[in-house]
């Protein structure tokens, strides 16, 4: 349906946004790449690491630092990792919960935001152990909590969007506290529709450029 940077989206991926569904690597990877490429293209001190790269890092351990992160320019002022609780290295699309790990170079701190508090602590700590620098600390950060069993990935997108915007606006003076009025269930629901319409719009534009002529809200793959 859409090729965007390093992400290729099928119609089945996009359909996850159109209803009460758990997000997969592809949707999270798309939004991370969109934030970096289009929302904050001049912010060279941001690095957003999608779920597949974070999963590889988690399983490689310390050997993953030069393999996965160093080629991406790590460390930067803000580094965001999409954390998945998949314990099976042979199943790249496994797991049942997403959370966000944010690295701040200013404080050399990894902060973990989990919309089901405590659920992904072990997974986040594995990534921390793989990525930590001399003197790095880990902190379980209070985060807004989801009210259903499927919005964990959407909370990752909302939190990533918020933290990127704060860094762009405030630099090293950015606040790392995320209150319940900063990321709300209504805001998360609205973001789900925004991302869906964004993908559909880009797919329609790409199809038009290729002479396929799909309408803007097409469901075609």
Secondary structure, 3 states (H helix, E strand, C coil): CEEECCEEECHHHHHHHCCCCCCCHHHHHHHHHHHHHHHCCCCCCEEEECHHHHHHHHHHHHHHHHHHHHHHCCCCCEEEEEEECCCCCCCCCCCCCEEEEEEECCCCEEEEECCCCCCCHHHHHHHHHHHCCCCCEEEEECCCCCCCCCCHHHHHHHHHHHHHHHHHHHHHHCCCCCCCCCCCHHHHHHHHHHHHHHHHHHHHHHHHHCCCCCCCCCCCC
